[in-house]
Amino acid sequence: MGSYVSYFFGQFNKTDKKENTLEQIKDIFKQYGSGSIDLSLVDDGIGILVINNPEKRNAMSGKMMVQLCDAISELEKWKDGRGLLIHGAGLGFCSGGDLDFIRSSTNQNLGSDMSRLLTDALNRLRALPIVSLAYIHGFGAIGGGSEIAMAADLRIISPGSKIGFVHGKMGLTPAWGGAGRLIQAVGREQALELLLSGRLVSSEVARDIGLAQKCGDLNCAESYLRSLCGFAPQIIGAMKSALVGNEGKVFVSLFGGVENKKALAAKIKHKD
């Protein structure tokens, strides 16, 4: 622990204001902490990403933050991808940042670098041309864990699990893009109430207010994801792109294409 603390005071308690690049941040962060981000890609186009640090309630260490960035880079290159299931190892989804990692320096440079790295990673996760689904189970998605869950396109939460934006209890605000995504999911007023109360939201309430699409177990999550991954990868990616303001351009790019011609030939429009 001594060398751990000394390193962070050496790296982050600097007087200069020059920002590290994302690659420099990764070089620093990857040396510290336990756990792993485990990504597997299978032939049917469904990937699985596991947040794996059960001894610390799947808290995100510096090393894991870097591995998450690298996993997203791999997913960005996956041409046959259709969907991604994200879940935690062991007894829950993710409890946020590893507090040993965060306590190592209270200097704002660490906070700035962590925010920049994770915001970039989760923005890229949300922008992937595949359907991402977070399965929240056990103790749930807490603090930064809730921000990771909200970066997925969709969420399923197991009965009895919870999701909580507890940042205020730590004297902080969300820093990884979670506040903006919370507004998108539940609206400004509900988002403000969740942030200011810091309460843990039950699975049923999470479903009812739009934090999750369904309550269910892992099998339910896998089945739901697969039910949304029936189209060709380029169609799934195009649908996601259309949702962020590229609708006309995306339509034109597909019009008269291979999938469009196949559907017209099969007269598939009115088939269930």
C-alpha positions in Angstrom: 0.0 0.0 0.0 2.9 2.3 0.7 4.2 2.3 -2.8 0.6 2.5 -4.1 0.0 5.8 -2.2 3.5 7.1 -3.0 2.9 6.6 -6.7 -0.3 8.5 -6.7 1.1 11.4 -4.7 4.0 11.5 -7.2 1.8 11.3 -10.3 -1.3 13.3 -9.4 -0.2 15.8 -6.8 1.6 17.9 -9.4 1.6 21.7 -9.5 1.6 22.0 -13.3 -1.8 22.3 -15.1 -0.9 20.3 -18.2 -3.5 17.5 -18.8 -2.5 14.0 -19.4 -3.7 12.5 -22.7 -6.0 9.5 -22.5 -3.2 7.2 -23.4 -1.0 8.7 -20.6 -3.9 8.2 -18.2 -4.2 4.6 -19.2 -0.5 4.0 -18.8 -0.8 5.3 -15.2 -4.0 3.6 -14.2 -3.2 0.1 -15.6 -0.6 -0.5 -13.0 -2.9 -0.3 -10.0 -5.6 -2.4 -8.5 -7.1 -5.9 -8.7 -9.9 -7.4 -10.8 -10.5 -7.6 -14.5 -12.9 -6.8 -17.3 -13.5 -10.1 -19.1 -14.8 -9.9 -22.7 -15.8 -12.8 -24.8 -17.1 -12.6 -28.4 -19.0 -15.6 -29.8 -19.9 -16.6 -33.4 -23.6 -15.8 -33.1 -22.8 -12.1 -32.7 -23.6 -11.8 -29.0 -20.8 -10.7 -26.7 -20.5 -11.0 -22.9 -18.6 -8.4 -20.8 -18.1 -9.3 -17.1 -17.1 -6.8 -14.4 -14.9 -9.2 -12.4 -13.7 -8.0 -9.0 -16.0 -9.9 -6.5 -13.7 -9.4 -3.5 -14.4 -5.7 -3.8 -18.1 -5.9 -4.9 -16.9 -5.5 -8.5 -15.5 -2.0 -7.8 -13.6 -0.5 -10.7 -9.8 -0.4 -10.1 -7.5 1.7 -12.3 -6.5 -1.5 -14.1 -10.1 -2.4 -14.7 -10.9 1.1 -16.1 -8.1 0.6 -18.7 -9.4 -2.9 -19.5 -12.9 -1.5 -20.0 -11.5 1.0 -22.5 -9.6 -1.7 -24.3 -12.7 -4.0 -24.4 -14.7 -1.2 -26.0 -12.0 -0.7 -28.6 -12.2 -4.4 -29.4 -16.0 -4.2 -29.7 -15.7 -1.2 -32.1 -13.8 -3.4 -34.5 -16.2 -6.4 -34.2 -17.9 -6.4 -37.6 -20.2 -9.4 -36.8 -21.5 -8.0 -33.5 -25.2 -7.7 -32.8 -25.5 -7.5 -29.1 -23.6 -7.2 -25.8 -24.6 -8.5 -22.4 -22.9 -6.7 -19.5 -23.0 -8.2 -15.9 -21.0 -8.5 -12.8 -19.2 -11.5 -11.4 -20.4 -13.1 -8.2 -22.9 -11.3 -6.0 -23.8 -8.1 -7.9 -23.2 -5.8 -10.9 -20.8 -3.0 -9.7 -20.3 -0.9 -6.6 -18.6 2.0 -8.4 -15.0 3.1 -8.1 -12.5 1.1 -6.0 -12.2 3.3 -2.9 -8.6 2.2 -2.2 -7.8 3.6 -5.7 -9.7 6.8 -5.1 -8.3 7.4 -1.5 -4.8 7.2 -2.8 -4.9 10.8 -3.7 -7.5 13.6 -3.1 -5.8 15.8 -5.6 -8.2 16.9 -8.4 -5.9 15.7 -11.1 -6.8 12.1 -10.2 -10.5 13.0 -10.3 -10.2 14.8 -13.7 -8.2 12.0 -15.3 -10.6 9.3 -14.0 -13.6 11.3 -15.2 -12.2 11.9 -18.7 -11.2 8.3 -19.1 -14.5 6.8 -18.0 -16.6 9.4 -19.7 -14.8 8.6 -23.0 -15.2 4.9 -22.4 -18.9 5.0 -21.6 -19.7 7.4 -24.4 -18.0 4.9 -26.8 -20.0 2.0 -25.2 -23.2 3.8 -25.8 -22.3 4.6 -29.4 -21.4 1.0 -30.3 -23.3 -0.2 -33.4 -24.7 -3.1 -31.3 -27.4 -3.5 -28.7 -26.0 -3.4 -25.2 -27.9 -4.6 -22.2 -26.8 -4.4 -18.6 -28.0 -7.1 -16.3 -28.2 -5.8 -12.7 -28.4 -8.4 -10.0 -27.5 -9.1 -6.4 -26.5 -6.0 -4.4 -27.1 -4.0 -7.7 -25.5 -1.1 -9.4 -24.2 1.5 -7.0 -22.6 4.9 -7.6 -20.3 4.6 -10.6 -21.8 1.2 -11.2 -25.1 2.9 -11.9 -23.4 5.0 -14.4 -22.0 2.0 -16.2 -25.4 0.4 -16.2 -27.0 3.6 -17.6 -24.4 3.7 -20.5 -25.9 0.5 -21.8 -28.8 0.8 -24.3 -31.1 -1.2 -22.0 -31.2 -2.7 -18.6 -32.8 -5.7 -16.9 -32.8 -5.8 -13.1 -33.3 -9.0 -11.0 -36.0 -9.0 -8.3 -34.6 -7.8 -5.0 -31.7 -5.9 -6.6 -31.2 -2.2 -6.4 -29.7 0.7 -8.4 -28.5 3.8 -6.6 -27.0 7.2 -7.5 -25.3 7.6 -4.1 -22.7 10.1 -5.3 -24.0 12.9 -3.1 -23.4 10.7 0.0 -19.8 10.7 -1.0 -19.7 14.5 -1.4 -19.6 14.1 -5.2 -21.7 14.2 -8.3 -21.8 11.7 -11.2 -18.7 12.1 -13.3 -18.9 9.4 -16.0 -21.9 10.8 -18.0 -24.4 9.2 -15.7 -26.4 12.4 -14.9 -27.2 13.1 -18.5 -28.2 9.6 -19.2 -30.3 9.5 -16.1 -32.3 12.5 -17.4 -32.8 10.8 -20.7 -34.2 7.7 -18.9 -36.5 9.3 -16.3 -36.8 13.0 -17.0 -35.2 16.0 -15.2 -37.4 16.1 -12.2 -37.1 12.4 -11.4 -33.4 12.5 -12.1 -33.0 15.4 -9.7 -34.9 13.6 -6.9 -32.8 10.4 -7.3 -29.5 12.4 -7.2 -30.5 14.6 -4.2 -32.0 11.7 -2.2 -29.2 9.3 -2.9 -31.7 6.5 -2.3 -31.4 2.9 -3.5 -34.1 2.2 -5.9 -35.8 -1.2 -5.8 -36.1 -3.4 -8.9 -39.8 -2.8 -9.2 -39.5 1.0 -8.9 -36.6 1.0 -11.3 -38.7 -0.8 -13.9 -41.7 1.5 -13.3 -39.8 4.8 -13.6 -37.8 3.7 -16.7 -34.4 2.9 -15.1 -34.8 -0.7 -16.3 -37.0 -2.2 -19.0 -37.8 -5.4 -17.2 -37.4 -7.3 -14.0 -36.0 -10.8 -14.5 -33.1 -13.2 -14.1 -30.0 -13.8 -16.3 -31.9 -16.1 -18.6 -34.5 -13.4 -19.1 -31.8 -10.8 -19.9 -30.2 -13.1 -22.4 -33.5 -13.9 -24.1 -34.6 -10.3 -24.2 -31.2 -9.3 -25.8 -31.4 -12.0 -28.4 -35.0 -11.0 -29.3 -33.6 -7.6 -30.3 -30.7 -8.9 -32.3 -32.5 -10.6 -35.1 -31.5 -8.1 -37.8 -28.2 -8.0 -39.7 -25.4 -6.1 -37.9 -25.6 -3.2 -40.3 -29.3 -2.8 -39.7 -28.9 -2.8 -35.9 -26.1 -0.3 -36.2 -28.2 1.9 -38.5 -31.2 1.8 -36.2 -29.0 3.1 -33.3 -27.5 5.8 -35.6 -31.0 6.9 -36.6 -31.9 7.6 -33.0 -29.2 10.3 -32.6 -30.2 12.5 -35.5 -28.9 10.7 -38.6 -32.2 9.3 -39.7 -32.4 10.5 -43.3 -28.8 9.8 -44.1 -29.0 6.3 -42.6 -32.2 5.5 -44.5 -30.6 6.5 -47.8 -27.5 4.4 -47.1 -29.7 1.3 -46.7 -32.2 2.0 -49.4 -31.8 -0.5 -52.2 -29.1 -2.4 -50.3 -28.7 -6.1 -49.8 -31.0 -6.4 -46.8 -33.6 -4.1 -48.3 -33.7 -6.2 -51.5 -33.9 -9.5 -49.6 -36.9 -8.2 -47.6 -38.7 -6.9 -50.7 -38.2 -10.2 -52.5 -39.5 -12.1 -49.5 -42.5 -9.7 -49.1 -41.6 -9.7 -45.4 -43.2 -6.3 -44.5 -46.4 -7.7 -43.1 -45.1 -11.0 -41.7 -44.9 -11.3 -37.9 
